[in-house]
């Protein structure tokens, strides 16, 4: 048994957290060929935690749960390559299971691609010659998009293209997001606000939690006056993503959303809109999180709503990506203004 396996079993005995089945075994061992360099030897790296069961589960157990859903929401830390690699594996396995049962799909909706870029995706999928992932990312002008390097996303797009899965841009135009941030939801046409369900308000505790998250993510550098516009823009993006996901599910039988962990939170993110607009739709959420030095309680990585209930169904823990201090970079950017 590997040193990582022994560490996991030891931790299970001490904390009653991690059964040995959680350790990658057999076909799942390749899932722990980590790309991210930090905390690879952490005892929780590779663990999949079920918030409902309060215990670790195997990749196969996770796949069985996901395959029973109409919509699967897969979160991410944007610049962690292991998150993109693992989600490619999940999507490939789900596609294989659907194909084996005579079904197509699932359709894949990405936060990283705008809806007004859909024609680029459609052209790639209907081209007479197979388009490579790098070519598609170049056609999408990925390196100008503000997302992490295209190279990080190549394995994910290779999986989508090789299986000819429907790919949909879930984000809205940046100009529209800016309009909402400046003028509130009234900047949108009344018909769109109604269709997206934006007339409904988040409960005050959820709205306060969203505002607090925005402040944390911006390192306390934003004036308080910026919080409300940014929370409205976030809600608009979540509603738009949910709209594309529902359309994808109707057209293709099942859908997978790839988005940041904040967007896939069940308490106030995309699932909140899915429940209001389509309560019969079965959805399940997986957050992908990075282990932290000293953080050896897997349950503590589960995000909670204001009442203390889990805000996701599962958390898949990975090593940390290496990155500059984001707050320092943000301070430098603000100082240049």
C-alpha positions as CSV (number, residue, x, y, z in Angstrom):
1,X,0.0,0.0,0.0
2,X,1.3,3.5,-0.8
3,X,2.3,6.0,1.8
4,X,-0.8,8.1,0.8
5,X,-3.0,5.1,1.3
6,X,-1.6,4.4,4.8
7,X,-2.0,8.0,5.8
8,X,-5.7,8.0,4.7
9,X,-6.4,4.8,6.7
10,X,-4.7,6.2,9.8
11,X,-6.7,9.3,9.5
12,X,-9.9,7.3,9.3
13,X,-9.1,5.5,12.4
14,X,-8.3,8.6,14.3
15,X,-11.0,10.9,13.1
16,X,-13.7,8.5,11.8
17,X,-13.7,10.4,8.6
18,X,-12.2,8.5,5.7
19,X,-12.8,4.9,4.9
20,X,-10.1,3.1,2.9
21,X,-12.6,2.9,-0.1
22,X,-12.0,6.6,-0.5
23,X,-8.4,6.0,-1.7
24,X,-8.0,5.9,-5.5
25,X,-7.9,2.3,-6.5
26,X,-7.8,0.4,-9.7
27,X,-9.0,2.5,-12.6
28,X,-9.3,5.6,-10.4
29,X,-5.6,5.6,-9.4
30,X,-4.8,7.7,-12.5
31,X,-7.1,10.4,-11.1
32,X,-4.4,11.2,-8.5
33,X,-1.6,11.8,-11.1
34,X,-1.6,15.4,-9.8
35,X,-0.6,18.4,-11.9
36,X,-0.9,21.0,-9.1
37,X,2.4,21.0,-7.2
38,X,1.4,22.1,-3.6
39,X,0.1,19.8,-0.9
40,X,0.3,16.6,-3.0
41,X,1.1,14.5,0.1
42,X,-1.8,16.0,2.1
43,X,-3.9,13.1,3.5
44,X,-7.1,14.4,2.0
45,X,-5.8,15.0,-1.5
46,X,-8.0,12.9,-3.8
47,X,-10.8,12.4,-1.3
48,X,-14.4,12.8,-2.4
49,X,-16.6,13.8,0.5
50,X,-20.4,13.2,0.6
51,X,-22.1,16.0,2.6
52,X,-25.2,13.9,3.0
53,X,-23.5,10.7,4.1
54,X,-20.9,12.5,6.1
55,X,-18.2,10.2,4.8
56,X,-15.8,9.7,1.9
57,X,-16.9,7.8,-1.2
58,X,-15.2,6.3,-4.2
59,X,-15.2,7.9,-7.7
60,X,-17.6,5.1,-8.9
61,X,-20.0,5.9,-6.1
62,X,-19.9,9.5,-7.2
63,X,-20.6,8.6,-10.8
64,X,-23.6,6.5,-9.9
65,X,-25.1,9.5,-8.0
66,X,-24.4,11.9,-10.9
67,X,-25.8,9.6,-13.5
68,X,-29.2,9.6,-11.8
69,X,-29.5,13.4,-12.2
70,X,-30.8,15.6,-15.0
71,X,-28.3,18.3,-14.3
72,X,-24.8,18.0,-12.9
73,X,-23.0,21.1,-11.6
74,X,-19.2,20.8,-11.4
75,X,-17.4,23.6,-9.6
76,X,-13.8,24.7,-9.9
77,X,-11.0,26.9,-8.6
78,X,-10.4,28.5,-12.0
79,X,-6.6,28.2,-12.1
80,X,-6.3,24.7,-10.8
81,X,-5.5,22.3,-13.7
82,X,-6.5,19.2,-11.7
83,X,-10.0,20.5,-11.4
84,X,-10.3,20.7,-15.2
85,X,-8.7,17.3,-15.6
86,X,-10.9,15.6,-13.1
87,X,-14.1,17.2,-14.6
88,X,-13.0,16.0,-18.0
89,X,-12.9,12.5,-16.6
90,X,-16.3,12.8,-15.0
91,X,-17.9,14.1,-18.2
92,X,-16.3,11.3,-20.2
93,X,-17.6,8.7,-17.8
94,X,-21.1,10.1,-17.8
95,X,-21.1,10.2,-21.6
96,X,-20.0,6.6,-21.7
97,X,-22.8,5.5,-19.4
98,X,-25.4,7.4,-21.3
99,X,-24.2,5.9,-24.6
100,X,-24.2,2.4,-23.1
101,X,-27.9,2.9,-22.3
102,X,-28.7,4.2,-25.7
103,X,-28.9,7.9,-24.7
104,X,-27.0,10.9,-26.1
105,X,-25.2,13.8,-24.3
106,X,-24.9,15.2,-21.9
107,X,-24.7,18.7,-23.2
108,X,-22.0,20.8,-21.5
109,X,-22.5,24.4,-20.5
110,X,-19.5,26.5,-19.7
111,X,-19.3,29.7,-17.6
112,X,-16.1,30.5,-19.5
113,X,-17.8,31.0,-22.9
114,X,-20.2,33.7,-23.7
115,X,-23.6,32.9,-25.3
116,X,-22.7,35.3,-28.2
117,X,-19.8,33.0,-29.0
118,X,-22.1,30.0,-29.7
119,X,-21.6,30.2,-33.4
120,X,-17.9,29.4,-32.9
121,X,-18.7,26.3,-31.0
122,X,-21.4,25.2,-33.4
123,X,-18.9,25.6,-36.3
124,X,-16.4,23.5,-34.5
125,X,-18.8,20.7,-33.9
126,X,-20.3,20.6,-37.4
127,X,-17.0,21.1,-39.2
128,X,-16.2,18.4,-41.8
129,X,-12.7,18.0,-40.3
130,X,-12.2,17.3,-36.7
131,X,-11.2,20.5,-34.9
132,X,-8.5,20.2,-32.3
133,X,-9.0,21.7,-28.8
134,X,-6.2,24.2,-29.3
135,X,-7.8,25.4,-32.5
136,X,-11.1,25.8,-30.9
137,X,-9.7,27.8,-28.0
138,X,-7.8,30.0,-30.4
139,X,-11.1,30.6,-32.3
140,X,-12.7,31.6,-29.0
141,X,-9.8,34.1,-28.4
142,X,-9.2,32.4,-25.1
143,X,-6.0,34.2,-24.3
144,X,-7.9,37.5,-24.4
145,X,-10.8,36.3,-22.3
146,X,-9.3,36.8,-18.9
147,X,-9.5,33.1,-18.0
148,X,-6.4,31.1,-17.1
149,X,-4.1,29.9,-19.9
150,X,-5.8,27.9,-22.7
151,X,-3.2,25.1,-22.2
152,X,-4.8,24.4,-18.8
153,X,-8.2,23.7,-20.5
154,X,-6.9,21.7,-23.5
155,X,-7.5,18.2,-21.8
156,X,-11.1,19.2,-21.0
157,X,-11.9,20.4,-24.5
158,X,-10.2,17.4,-26.0
159,X,-12.6,15.2,-24.1
160,X,-15.7,17.2,-25.2
161,X,-14.6,17.3,-28.8
162,X,-13.6,13.6,-29.0
163,X,-17.0,12.6,-27.8
164,X,-18.8,15.2,-30.0
165,X,-20.8,16.4,-27.0
166,X,-23.0,19.5,-27.4
167,X,-21.1,22.5,-26.0
168,X,-22.9,25.7,-25.0
169,X,-21.7,29.1,-23.9
170,X,-23.3,29.9,-20.6
171,X,-22.0,33.4,-19.8
172,X,-23.6,36.6,-20.9
173,X,-21.9,39.4,-22.7
174,X,-19.5,41.4,-20.6
175,X,-21.2,44.6,-21.7
176,X,-24.5,43.5,-20.3
177,X,-23.0,42.5,-17.0
178,X,-21.5,46.0,-16.7
179,X,-24.9,47.5,-17.5
180,X,-26.4,45.5,-14.7
181,X,-23.6,46.4,-12.3
182,X,-24.1,50.1,-13.1
183,X,-27.9,50.3,-13.4
184,X,-29.2,47.3,-11.5
185,X,-31.6,44.7,-12.8
186,X,-33.7,47.4,-14.3
187,X,-31.1,47.7,-17.0
188,X,-32.5,44.4,-18.4
189,X,-35.7,44.3,-20.5
190,X,-38.7,43.5,-18.3
191,X,-39.4,40.3,-20.4
192,X,-35.9,39.0,-19.7
193,X,-36.1,39.8,-16.0
194,X,-39.4,37.9,-15.8
195,X,-38.1,34.9,-17.9
196,X,-35.0,34.5,-15.8
197,X,-36.9,34.8,-12.5
198,X,-34.9,37.9,-11.4
199,X,-38.0,39.5,-9.9
200,X,-37.7,37.1,-7.0
201,X,-35.3,38.2,-4.2
202,X,-32.7,36.3,-2.3
203,X,-33.6,36.0,1.4
204,X,-31.6,38.6,3.4
205,X,-29.2,36.1,5.0
206,X,-28.3,34.7,1.6
207,X,-27.9,38.1,0.1
208,X,-25.7,39.2,3.1
209,X,-23.6,36.0,2.6
210,X,-23.2,36.8,-1.1
211,X,-22.1,40.3,-0.3
212,X,-19.6,39.1,2.3
213,X,-18.1,36.6,-0.3
214,X,-17.7,39.4,-2.8
215,X,-15.9,41.5,-0.2
216,X,-13.6,38.6,0.7
217,X,-12.8,37.8,-2.9
218,X,-11.8,41.4,-3.5
219,X,-9.5,41.4,-0.5
220,X,-11.4,44.2,1.2
221,X,-10.3,46.7,-1.4
222,X,-13.7,47.6,-2.8
223,X,-15.8,50.4,-1.4
224,X,-19.0,49.4,0.3
225,X,-20.9,51.1,-2.5
226,X,-19.7,48.4,-5.0
227,X,-21.1,45.4,-3.1
228,X,-24.8,45.8,-4.1
229,X,-24.1,46.3,-7.9
230,X,-21.7,43.4,-7.9
231,X,-24.1,41.1,-6.1
232,X,-26.8,41.9,-8.7
233,X,-24.4,41.2,-11.5
234,X,-23.6,37.8,-9.8
235,X,-27.3,37.0,-9.5
236,X,-27.8,37.9,-13.2
237,X,-25.0,35.6,-14.3
238,X,-26.3,32.7,-12.2
239,X,-29.8,33.2,-13.6
240,X,-28.4,33.3,-17.2
241,X,-26.4,30.1,-16.6
242,X,-29.5,28.4,-15.2
243,X,-31.4,29.4,-18.3
244,X,-28.9,27.9,-20.7
245,X,-28.6,24.8,-18.5
246,X,-32.4,24.2,-18.6
247,X,-32.5,24.7,-22.4
248,X,-29.6,22.3,-22.7
249,X,-31.3,19.7,-20.6
250,X,-34.6,20.0,-22.6
251,X,-32.8,19.7,-25.9
252,X,-30.3,16.9,-25.0
253,X,-31.8,15.0,-22.1
254,X,-29.1,15.9,-19.5
255,X,-26.7,18.8,-18.9
256,X,-23.5,19.4,-17.1
257,X,-22.5,22.9,-16.0
258,X,-18.8,23.9,-15.6
259,X,-18.5,27.0,-13.4
260,X,-16.8,28.4,-10.4
261,X,-17.6,27.0,-7.0
262,X,-19.6,30.1,-6.1
263,X,-21.9,29.7,-9.0
264,X,-22.8,26.1,-8.2
265,X,-23.7,26.6,-4.6
266,X,-27.1,25.2,-4.0
267,X,-28.2,27.9,-1.5
268,X,-27.8,31.0,-3.7
269,X,-26.2,30.0,-7.0
270,X,-27.4,28.4,-10.2
271,X,-29.3,25.6,-8.3
272,X,-31.4,28.3,-6.6
273,X,-32.7,29.4,-10.0
274,X,-33.1,25.8,-11.2
275,X,-35.4,25.0,-8.2
276,X,-37.6,28.0,-8.8
277,X,-37.9,27.6,-12.5
278,X,-38.0,23.8,-12.8
279,X,-38.6,22.1,-9.5
280,X,-38.9,18.7,-11.1
281,X,-35.4,18.9,-12.5
282,X,-33.0,16.6,-10.5
283,X,-29.7,18.3,-9.9
284,X,-26.5,17.5,-8.0
285,X,-23.5,19.7,-7.2
286,X,-19.8,18.8,-6.9
287,X,-17.4,21.5,-5.6
288,X,-13.7,21.0,-6.4
289,X,-11.6,22.4,-3.5
290,X,-8.0,22.7,-2.7
291,X,-6.6,21.1,0.5
292,X,-5.1,23.4,3.0
293,X,-2.1,22.8,5.3
294,X,-3.4,21.6,8.7
295,X,-7.0,21.2,7.3
296,X,-7.5,17.5,7.9
297,X,-11.2,17.4,8.6
298,X,-12.8,16.7,5.2
299,X,-16.3,17.8,6.4
300,X,-14.8,21.3,7.1
301,X,-14.3,21.9,3.3
302,X,-18.1,21.7,2.6
303,X,-19.5,25.2,2.1
304,X,-22.4,25.9,4.3
305,X,-25.5,28.1,3.9
306,X,-26.3,30.7,6.6
307,X,-28.3,28.1,8.6
308,X,-25.3,25.8,8.6
309,X,-26.7,23.3,6.1
310,X,-24.4,22.0,3.3
311,X,-24.5,24.2,0.1
312,X,-23.1,21.4,-2.1
313,X,-23.7,17.6,-2.3
314,X,-20.1,16.6,-2.7
315,X,-16.6,18.1,-2.4
316,X,-13.6,16.6,-4.4
317,X,-10.3,17.6,-2.7
318,X,-7.1,18.2,-4.7
319,X,-3.7,19.7,-4.2
320,X,-3.2,23.4,-4.5
321,X,-2.2,25.2,-7.7
322,X,0.8,27.5,-7.4
323,X,-0.2,31.1,-7.8
324,X,0.9,34.6,-6.8
325,X,-0.8,36.2,-3.8
326,X,-4.1,37.3,-5.4
327,X,-4.6,40.1,-3.0
328,X,-1.2,41.6,-3.7
329,X,-1.9,41.5,-7.4
330,X,-5.2,43.2,-6.8
331,X,-3.6,45.9,-4.7
332,X,-1.1,46.6,-7.4
333,X,-3.9,46.9,-9.9
334,X,-5.8,49.3,-7.8
335,X,-2.7,51.4,-7.1
336,X,-2.2,51.9,-10.8
337,X,-5.6,53.4,-11.3
